[in-house]
Amino acid sequence: MLARCFQSLWRGSEHVLTEIRIKKGEPVDRALRRLKKKIDREGSLKVVRNHRHFEKPSEKRRRKEKAARFSATLSTRYADQ
């Protein structure tokens, strides 16, 4: 039995779909959990949420700089270990 669950996402001109195959005798809630984990690992949901509204280039630059500062702080914190 093949069941498909799709999370659609536009990347350029191609349409990307996330698909899972339900195993024989597998409960639907377990398959849904696997789908959610797969979508989370791919980052599809994050991309969709980021495209809900327009982000000005200055806001995008500030967000990226903030993330870079945070990762630099973490790397210096754990560099001694």
C-alpha positions as CSV (number, residue, x, y, z in Angstrom):
1,M,0.0,0.0,0.0
2,L,1.4,3.3,-1.0
3,A,0.1,6.5,0.6
4,R,1.5,9.9,-0.1
5,C,1.6,12.9,2.1
6,F,2.8,16.1,0.4
7,Q,4.3,19.3,1.6
8,S,4.5,21.5,-1.5
9,L,7.1,24.2,-1.8
10,W,8.2,26.4,-4.7
11,R,11.9,26.6,-5.4
12,G,12.5,28.7,-8.5
13,S,10.4,27.1,-11.2
14,E,10.4,23.5,-9.8
15,H,7.8,22.1,-7.5
16,V,9.3,20.0,-4.7
17,L,7.2,17.4,-2.8
18,T,8.0,15.6,0.4
19,E,6.8,12.0,0.3
20,I,6.7,9.1,2.8
21,R,5.6,5.6,2.2
22,I,3.3,4.0,4.8
23,K,4.5,0.5,5.8
24,K,2.1,-2.4,5.9
25,G,0.3,-2.4,9.3
26,E,1.8,1.0,10.3
27,P,-0.5,3.3,12.3
28,V,-1.3,6.6,10.6
29,D,-0.1,8.6,13.6
30,R,3.3,7.1,13.4
31,A,3.5,7.8,9.7
32,L,2.4,11.4,10.3
33,R,5.2,11.7,12.9
34,R,7.7,10.5,10.4
35,L,6.4,13.0,7.8
36,K,6.7,15.9,10.3
37,K,10.3,14.9,11.2
38,K,11.2,14.6,7.5
39,I,9.8,18.1,6.8
40,D,11.6,19.5,9.8
41,R,14.9,18.0,8.7
42,E,14.5,19.4,5.2
43,G,13.7,22.8,6.4
44,S,10.7,23.1,4.2
45,L,8.4,24.6,6.9
46,K,11.0,27.2,7.8
47,V,11.2,28.4,4.2
48,V,7.4,28.6,3.9
49,R,7.1,30.6,7.1
50,N,9.8,33.0,5.9
51,H,8.0,33.6,2.7
52,R,4.7,34.5,4.4
53,H,5.6,38.2,4.3
54,F,8.2,40.3,2.5
55,E,11.4,40.8,4.3
56,K,13.4,44.0,3.5
57,P,17.0,43.5,2.5
58,S,18.1,45.4,5.6
59,E,16.1,43.2,7.9
60,K,17.5,40.1,6.2
61,R,21.1,41.4,6.6
62,R,20.4,42.2,10.3
63,R,19.0,38.7,10.9
64,K,21.9,37.0,9.3
65,E,24.4,39.2,11.2
66,K,22.6,38.3,14.5
67,A,22.8,34.6,13.7
68,A,26.5,34.9,12.8
69,R,27.2,36.7,16.1
70,F,25.3,34.0,18.0
71,S,27.3,31.2,16.3
72,A,30.6,33.0,16.9
73,T,29.7,33.3,20.6
74,L,29.0,29.6,20.8
75,S,32.2,28.7,19.0
76,T,34.3,30.8,21.3
77,R,32.5,29.5,24.4
78,Y,33.1,25.9,23.5
79,A,36.5,26.3,21.9
80,D,38.4,25.8,25.2
81,Q,36.9,22.3,25.7
